[in-house]
Amino acid sequence: MKPTTKRTTRQALLCPKPGCLLLKKHLPKKKKRGCRAPLVPRSWWSELPSWIALHAERGPVRKCWEGHRMVQDTQDGRRHGRCNRCYEQPPAGSPIWVCHSCSWSRCMHCAMKSRLPKLCKDPLFHGPSSPCLLKPAFGEKAMEGRGTVIICPGGNYEFLCPNEGLPVASWLARHGIQTLVLRYRLRPHYDHQDALSDLEAAVQLVRKHKDGPVAAIGFSAGGHLVASLSLRLKKTPLDAQVLVYPAIDGSEWAKPGSAGFWNPACNKNSDKLLEGQQALLGGRGFAAPPSFIVGSTGDAVCPAKAHTDPYVAALRKRGIAHEYVRGNLGEHGFGLDQCWSNACAAWLQQRGFGKKLAQRSWAGCRLQPTGL
């Protein structure tokens, strides 16, 4: 996606076409910024973690999790088991996609779902020094709705997970809610405060140019980022927030052996990610807008007991409106799933997101029905 240059910011936000809005005003002016540079040099792409490489999800060529090319075959009920995405067993005789190298298979329903961009074309994998807001295509329903949601994908503050970005934005747009994806700055070249500045700048830009409430959705480390924003400012800048398997307890980031960073350089000064740790866990200084929280007991990375349970307890203690979806929802990183998505969309709509804007005349006054 190329940055929008010919339109004003307001026109770009209200345009139904997809686009990219650079966040510049809060950045030092002298430093050069490249929008096309990848987060990692191409020579290292073969070593990327599987949840970023995502061979099975990216590009037009269907591949298995290991990157082997898949071919069409027939489910015979013996050689091929359940679909590796929906975990359902296709009926015998039905067409499927299989990998003959590792016995990976997918049913036709899952194989035909929309796919993520190739790594070389993924906007979340490029522009490490150029924070921006990515905008999906808005349908008529989303164009008529009020309010805006900003999505902060997870990625351990080192990457941005693509299936927690534009696919989520497109889903909310289908519910009539305008949504933007924040590409924020990452470690090891930037710290937590830089990422917070990017989110704060995004909220300010949206409030300046659009009407209605503003919310943020954060996944994993993105959830930690969204929750931390209210601690940074005296007044909660958001009207609502959605935290999906958020990394509330960041104590593991201070332990090089447990932080989970792919690049060892990210371990340097990683204790800065613990700023506001006690407040996030319900201590002095805790602050939050109305919240929708998702925590999974089957999550080994951010288990509900250590991350979302203390946060929800703090919300309850302070009387802050919230809804908590808790249960064995799957392993960490399950992303957009019906176990929480339908309830979340309804919750946002109850808080005024997606409601049709009042029709106005050129003078800014509401148009009255003529009765004809």
C-alpha positions in Angstrom: 0.0 0.0 0.0 1.4 3.4 -1.0 1.0 6.3 1.5 -1.8 8.7 0.7 -0.3 12.0 -0.5 -2.9 13.7 -2.8 -5.8 13.7 -0.4 -6.2 15.6 2.8 -6.1 13.4 6.0 -9.9 13.8 6.4 -10.6 12.8 2.8 -8.3 9.8 3.2 -10.0 8.6 6.3 -13.5 8.9 4.7 -12.4 7.4 1.4 -13.9 3.9 0.8 -10.7 2.7 -0.9 -7.8 1.0 1.0 -4.9 3.2 1.9 -2.1 4.2 4.3 -1.8 7.3 6.5 1.7 8.1 7.8 1.9 9.4 11.3 4.6 12.1 11.2 3.9 15.0 13.5 5.1 13.4 16.7 8.4 12.1 15.1 11.8 13.9 15.0 12.0 15.8 11.7 15.6 15.2 10.8 15.6 11.4 10.8 15.1 9.7 7.4 12.3 7.2 7.2 11.8 4.4 4.7 8.3 3.0 4.2 9.6 0.1 2.1 12.4 -1.3 4.1 11.6 -4.7 5.7 11.8 -5.3 9.5 14.4 -8.0 8.8 16.9 -8.2 5.9 15.8 -10.6 3.2 18.8 -12.9 3.8 17.2 -13.8 7.2 13.6 -14.5 6.0 14.1 -18.3 5.9 14.9 -18.1 9.7 11.8 -16.1 10.7 9.5 -17.6 13.3 6.7 -19.7 11.8 3.9 -17.3 13.1 5.4 -14.5 11.0 6.5 -16.6 8.0 3.0 -18.1 7.8 3.6 -20.2 4.7 0.2 -21.7 4.9 -1.6 -18.4 5.0 0.3 -16.1 2.6 0.3 -15.5 -1.1 -1.6 -17.1 -4.0 0.2 -20.4 -3.9 -1.1 -22.8 -1.3 1.5 -24.2 1.0 1.7 -26.2 4.2 3.0 -24.9 7.5 6.6 -25.9 6.5 6.4 -24.1 3.1 5.9 -27.2 0.9 3.6 -26.7 -2.1 0.1 -28.3 -1.7 -1.8 -30.0 -4.5 -5.4 -31.0 -5.0 -6.4 -34.5 -4.0 -9.4 -36.5 -2.8 -10.3 -37.4 0.7 -10.2 -41.2 0.9 -10.9 -41.4 4.6 -7.6 -43.2 5.2 -4.5 -41.3 4.2 -5.7 -37.8 5.0 -7.1 -36.9 8.4 -8.8 -33.7 9.6 -8.3 -30.3 8.1 -5.4 -28.6 9.7 -7.3 -25.3 10.0 -10.9 -26.1 11.1 -10.0 -29.6 12.5 -13.1 -31.0 10.7 -12.9 -34.3 8.8 -14.0 -33.8 5.2 -16.4 -36.5 3.9 -14.8 -39.4 1.9 -14.6 -38.5 -1.8 -14.6 -34.8 -1.3 -11.8 -32.6 -2.9 -9.1 -31.4 -0.6 -5.7 -29.8 -0.7 -2.8 -31.9 0.6 1.0 -31.8 1.1 2.6 -35.1 0.1 5.8 -34.2 2.0 4.3 -33.8 5.5 0.7 -35.1 5.2 -0.8 -31.7 5.8 -4.3 -31.2 4.4 -7.0 -28.6 4.2 -10.7 -28.8 3.3 -11.9 -26.8 0.3 -13.9 -24.5 2.5 -10.7 -23.4 4.4 -8.5 -23.5 1.3 -10.8 -20.9 -0.4 -10.7 -18.4 2.4 -9.0 -15.0 1.8 -5.2 -15.1 2.2 -2.6 -12.9 3.7 -0.2 -10.9 1.5 3.2 -12.3 0.6 5.9 -11.3 3.1 7.5 -9.0 0.5 4.1 -7.2 0.1 3.0 -7.2 3.8 2.7 -3.6 5.0 3.1 -4.7 8.6 6.5 -6.3 7.8 7.9 -3.1 6.3 8.5 0.5 7.4 10.2 -0.1 10.8 10.7 3.7 11.3 7.4 4.8 9.6 4.4 4.4 11.9 1.2 4.6 10.0 -2.5 3.7 10.0 -3.5 1.1 7.4 -7.1 1.3 6.1 -9.0 -1.6 4.5 -11.7 -1.0 1.9 -14.9 0.3 3.5 -18.3 -0.8 2.2 -21.4 1.3 2.2 -22.4 0.0 5.6 -19.1 1.0 7.2 -19.2 4.4 5.5 -22.5 5.2 7.1 -21.4 4.1 10.6 -20.1 6.4 13.3 -17.0 5.8 15.5 -13.6 4.3 14.7 -11.6 1.4 16.0 -7.8 1.2 15.9 -6.3 -2.2 15.8 -2.9 -3.0 17.4 -1.6 -6.4 16.3 0.6 -8.4 18.6 4.0 -9.7 17.9 6.0 -9.5 21.1 7.0 -5.9 20.3 9.3 -7.3 17.7 6.9 -8.1 14.8 3.3 -7.3 13.9 1.2 -10.4 13.3 -0.7 -10.0 10.0 -3.7 -12.2 10.8 -4.4 -9.8 13.8 -4.4 -6.8 11.5 -6.3 -6.2 8.2 -8.4 -9.4 8.4 -9.9 -8.1 11.8 -10.4 -4.6 10.2 -12.3 -6.1 7.3 -14.4 -8.1 9.6 -15.4 -5.1 11.6 -16.0 -3.1 8.4 -18.6 -5.7 7.4 -20.4 -5.0 10.7 -20.5 -1.3 9.8 -17.6 -0.2 12.0 -14.8 1.8 10.5 -11.4 0.3 11.5 -7.8 1.2 11.1 -4.7 -0.9 11.7 -1.8 0.7 13.5 1.8 -0.1 12.4 3.7 1.0 15.4 7.5 1.1 16.0 9.2 -2.0 17.3 12.2 -3.3 19.2 15.2 -3.4 19.1 15.5 0.1 17.5 12.5 1.6 19.4 11.1 1.1 22.9 7.7 0.9 24.6 7.4 4.7 24.9 7.8 5.1 21.1 5.1 2.6 20.4 2.8 4.4 22.9 3.5 7.7 21.2 2.5 6.1 17.9 -0.8 4.9 19.4 -1.5 8.3 21.1 -0.8 10.1 17.8 -3.2 7.7 16.0 -6.0 8.4 18.5 -5.4 12.2 18.2 -5.5 12.1 14.4 -8.8 10.1 14.4 -10.4 12.4 16.9 -9.4 15.5 15.0 -10.8 14.3 11.6 -13.7 12.0 12.4 -16.8 12.1 14.5 -18.0 9.5 17.0 -16.3 7.4 19.7 -12.8 5.9 19.4 -11.8 2.5 20.6 -8.7 0.3 20.3 -8.3 -3.5 19.9 -5.1 -5.0 21.1 -3.9 -8.6 20.7 -1.1 -10.1 22.9 1.6 -7.4 23.1 -0.8 -5.1 21.3 -3.2 -5.6 24.2 -0.4 -4.6 26.6 0.1 -1.4 24.4 -3.6 -0.5 24.4 -4.0 -1.1 28.2 -0.8 1.0 28.9 -2.1 4.0 27.0 -4.6 4.9 29.8 -1.8 4.8 32.3 0.3 7.3 30.4 -2.4 10.0 30.2 -4.3 11.6 33.1 -7.6 11.3 31.2 -8.4 8.0 29.4 -8.1 8.8 25.7 -10.3 6.0 24.5 -14.0 5.5 24.8 -13.6 1.7 24.8 -10.9 -1.0 24.5 -10.9 -4.6 23.5 -8.0 -6.8 24.8 -7.6 -10.2 23.2 -5.2 -12.6 25.1 -3.3 -9.5 26.2 0.2 -9.7 27.8 -0.8 -7.8 31.0 1.9 -9.3 33.2 5.1 -8.5 31.3 7.6 -9.9 33.9 8.8 -12.5 31.4 10.2 -9.7 29.1 12.8 -8.9 31.7 14.2 -12.5 31.6 16.3 -13.1 28.5 15.6 -16.9 28.6 11.8 -16.4 28.8 11.2 -13.2 26.8 10.7 -15.1 23.5 12.5 -12.6 21.3 13.7 -13.9 17.9 16.4 -11.2 17.7 18.8 -11.3 20.8 19.2 -7.6 20.5 15.6 -7.1 21.7 16.7 -8.4 25.2 18.7 -5.1 25.7 16.8 -2.8 28.0 13.7 -5.0 27.7 12.9 -4.2 31.4 11.5 -0.9 30.0 8.5 -2.9 28.9 7.7 -3.3 32.6 7.0 0.4 33.1 3.5 0.6 34.7 3.5 -3.1 35.5 2.1 -2.8 39.0 -0.6 -0.4 37.8 -1.7 -2.8 35.0 -2.1 -5.6 37.5 -4.5 -3.4 39.6 -2.1 -1.4 41.7 -1.9 2.4 42.2 -2.4 4.3 39.0 -4.7 1.8 37.3 -6.9 3.4 34.7 -9.0 2.0 31.9 -12.0 2.8 29.7 -15.0 0.4 29.4 -13.4 -2.9 28.3 -14.1 -6.1 26.5 -11.6 -8.8 27.6 -10.8 -12.2 26.1 -8.7 -14.7 28.0 -8.0 -18.4 27.4 -7.2 -21.0 30.0 -5.5 -23.0 27.3 -3.1 -20.2 26.5 0.4 -21.1 27.7 1.9 -17.8 26.7 -0.6 -15.4 28.3 -2.7 -17.6 30.6 -5.9 -16.0 31.9 -5.0 -16.6 35.5 -1.8 -14.5 35.3 -2.9 -11.9 32.7 -6.6 -11.2 32.2 -7.9 -12.3 35.6 -6.0 -9.6 37.6 -6.9 -7.0 35.0 -10.6 -7.9 35.2 -10.5 -7.9 39.0 -9.1 -4.3 38.9 -11.9 -3.3 36.5 -14.5 -4.8 38.8 -13.0 -3.2 41.9 -13.2 0.2 40.4 -16.7 -0.2 38.9 -15.5 0.1 35.3 -17.9 -1.4 32.8 -16.6 -4.5 31.2 -17.4 -7.9 29.6 -15.1 -10.9 30.1 -15.0 -13.9 27.7 -13.0 -16.6 29.5 -12.6 -20.3 28.9 -10.5 -22.8 27.0 -10.6 -20.9 23.8 -7.4 -22.3 22.3 -3.7 -21.7 22.3 -2.1 -18.3 22.2 -2.6 -16.5 18.9 -6.0 -17.9 17.8 -6.8 -14.4 16.4 -10.2 -13.7 15.0 -12.5 -16.4 16.2 -16.3 -16.8 16.7 -15.6 -17.7 20.4 -15.4 -13.9 21.0 -15.9 -12.0 17.7 -19.7 -12.0 17.6 -20.0 -10.9 21.2 -17.4 -8.2 20.7 -19.2 -6.8 17.6 -22.4 -6.6 19.6 -20.7 -5.0 22.6 -19.1 -2.3 20.3 -22.5 -1.6 18.7 -24.1 -1.2 22.1 -21.5 1.4 22.9 -22.4 3.4 19.7 -19.9 2.1 17.2 -21.4 1.4 13.7 -24.6 3.3 14.3 -25.7 5.3 11.2 -24.7 8.9 11.2 -27.5 11.4 11.2 -28.2 12.9 7.8 -27.1 16.5 7.6 -27.7 19.4 5.1 -24.9 21.5 3.6 -25.3 23.9 6.5 -24.7 21.2 9.1 -28.3 21.0 10.2 -30.2 17.8 10.4 -32.5 17.3 7.5 -36.2 16.9 8.5 -38.4 14.5 6.6 -40.8 16.3 4.3 -43.7 13.9 4.8 -44.2 13.6 1.0 
